[in-house]
Every structure is written in structure tokens, then in C-alpha cells.
Amino acid sequence: MIDLSTFEAECRRDIPLLNAMQLSLRSYDNLTLKLDAPLAPNINNKGTAFGGSIASICLFAGWAVATLGFTEHGVTNTEIVVYQSEMTFLRPARGHLDVVAHLKPSDFRECLDRLQRGSDKRLRFDVRIDLYHDDEHCATMRGIYVVWLK
């Protein structure tokens, strides 16, 4: 069972930027992580969410959902890093940010199986992150992350 509040506290301790952005982890279930952040600490000079904040939130969300996914399945000795990401900014976010990060189940299962067998390879997997404001899709990120055993 995942203790999301403990995981969030560890992340806040280890990644100070999360505190500045006031990012919160809301829920994790079935390889999907939901997060949110207020606009105020992530605002730009146009009164909308700063693109750098959006990108940082999405990159963190991808790492976090992967970490939670592997941990949930008993693989806790991993290193996970972003390999490649592609952001698309669809429209300005003018208020509270809602984020959904989702692991591609087939990629995840393949990586999990190989890690559980003790693979010493660096394995790639896809993550999709969507950012919303008032149920309007404002940005999306496709990330390719890499995982390996420590």
C-alpha cells in the first residue's frame, strides 16, 4: 500500500522546488497520479501559469508516478530519470493547476517484469502528463523515462 503523504513529505524534503511551487499530490491509483498546484507561486507576468513551472510540474509528475508504480509492485531500489520530453502548450492556464500523470501499462509491465528478474539494463518507458485548469486541457507532456536498479 502506498502512503502518499509520506512520499510527498520525502519529495518536499529532497526537492525544495516543490515547496516553492506549492505542489500537492492528491491521489495515486492504477498507475495514475493526480497532483495540483495554485497559480500564485507559478504565475508569469501575463497572469497565467509560467511555462517553466508547467514543465517542472510535468517532469516531476512523470518521475513521481513511475516511482510510485515501481514501489507499489515491490521494486524500491530504482533510479529513475527523464530521458526525453515533449511539451505542448495548448492554452494559457489562468488559475489552479490540476495535473494527471499516467504510465503506459504495457511499457510499465515490461519494465517491471525485467526489473523483478534482476535486469541490469537501463529500461525506457513512456509517461503521459496532462495539465488542466477548470477542466480545460492546457498542456500535455509526453516523457520517456529510464529506470534501472541501484
C-alpha positions in Angstrom: 0.0 0.0 0.0 1.3 3.4 -1.0 1.4 6.1 1.7 1.1 9.2 -0.5 1.5 11.7 2.3 4.8 10.1 3.4 6.0 10.0 -0.2 5.0 13.7 -0.7 6.9 14.7 2.5 10.0 12.9 1.3 9.8 14.6 -2.1 9.3 18.0 -0.5 12.4 17.4 1.7 14.5 16.2 -1.2 13.2 18.6 -3.9 12.8 22.1 -2.4 11.3 23.5 -5.6 8.1 21.5 -4.8 7.6 23.7 -1.7 8.1 26.9 -3.7 5.6 25.8 -6.3 3.2 24.5 -3.6 2.7 21.3 -5.5 0.4 18.7 -3.8 -0.1 15.1 -4.5 -3.8 14.3 -4.4 -4.2 10.6 -5.3 -2.5 7.6 -6.8 -4.3 4.6 -8.3 -3.8 2.2 -11.1 -0.6 3.8 -12.5 -2.2 7.3 -12.4 -1.1 10.1 -10.2 -3.1 13.3 -9.7 -1.5 16.5 -8.4 -2.4 20.1 -8.1 -0.8 23.5 -7.6 -2.1 27.0 -7.1 -1.5 29.7 -9.7 0.0 32.3 -7.4 3.5 30.8 -6.9 3.6 29.6 -10.6 2.4 32.8 -12.2 4.1 34.8 -15.0 4.0 38.5 -16.0 0.9 37.8 -18.1 -1.2 36.5 -15.2 -1.1 32.9 -16.4 0.9 29.9 -15.3 4.6 30.2 -16.2 5.7 27.7 -18.8 8.7 26.8 -16.7 6.5 25.9 -13.8 4.3 23.8 -16.0 7.3 22.0 -17.4 8.8 21.4 -14.0 5.5 20.1 -12.6 5.0 17.7 -15.5 8.6 16.4 -15.3 8.2 15.8 -11.6 4.8 14.2 -12.1 6.3 11.7 -14.6 9.1 10.8 -12.2 6.7 10.5 -9.2 4.1 8.3 -10.9 6.9 5.9 -12.0 8.5 5.9 -8.6 5.1 5.1 -7.0 4.3 2.4 -9.7 7.5 0.5 -9.1 7.3 0.9 -5.3 3.7 -0.4 -5.3 4.9 -3.5 -7.0 7.8 -4.1 -4.6 10.7 -2.6 -6.6 12.1 0.1 -4.4 15.8 0.1 -5.4 15.4 2.0 -8.6 16.9 5.1 -10.2 14.5 6.9 -12.5 15.4 9.8 -14.7 13.8 11.6 -17.6 15.4 10.8 -21.0 13.3 12.9 -23.3 10.2 15.0 -23.1 8.0 16.9 -25.4 5.7 19.7 -24.1 2.7 21.1 -25.9 1.1 24.2 -24.6 -2.5 24.2 -25.8 -3.9 27.3 -24.0 -3.0 29.5 -21.1 -3.8 28.2 -17.6 -5.3 31.1 -15.7 -5.9 29.5 -12.3 -5.5 26.4 -10.2 -3.5 23.7 -11.9 -4.7 20.1 -12.0 -2.3 17.5 -13.3 -2.7 13.8 -14.2 0.3 11.6 -14.9 -0.3 8.2 -16.4 2.1 5.4 -17.1 1.6 3.4 -20.2 0.6 0.0 -18.8 2.4 -2.2 -21.4 5.7 -0.3 -21.0 5.4 -0.3 -17.3 4.6 -4.1 -17.1 7.6 -4.9 -19.4 10.0 -2.8 -17.3 8.6 -4.2 -14.0 9.0 -7.8 -15.2 12.6 -7.2 -16.3 13.4 -5.4 -13.1 11.9 -8.1 -10.9 14.1 -10.6 -12.8 17.1 -8.5 -11.8 17.9 -6.9 -15.1 21.0 -4.7 -15.1 19.9 -2.8 -18.2 18.6 0.8 -18.4 15.0 0.4 -19.4 12.8 3.0 -21.2 9.1 3.6 -20.6 6.5 6.3 -21.6 4.6 8.6 -19.3 1.9 11.0 -20.4 1.1 14.1 -18.3 -1.9 16.4 -18.8 -2.4 19.7 -17.1 -5.8 21.3 -16.8 -7.4 24.5 -15.4 -11.2 24.5 -14.9 -11.4 21.2 -16.8 -9.7 22.8 -19.9 -6.7 21.0 -21.2 -3.9 23.5 -21.1 -0.7 21.5 -21.6 0.5 18.0 -22.3 3.8 16.3 -21.9 5.0 13.0 -23.3 8.0 11.8 -21.4 10.4 9.0 -22.0 11.9 8.0 -18.7 14.7 5.5 -17.9 14.8 3.2 -14.9 17.5 0.9 -13.6 18.3 -1.0 -10.4 20.7 0.7 -8.0 
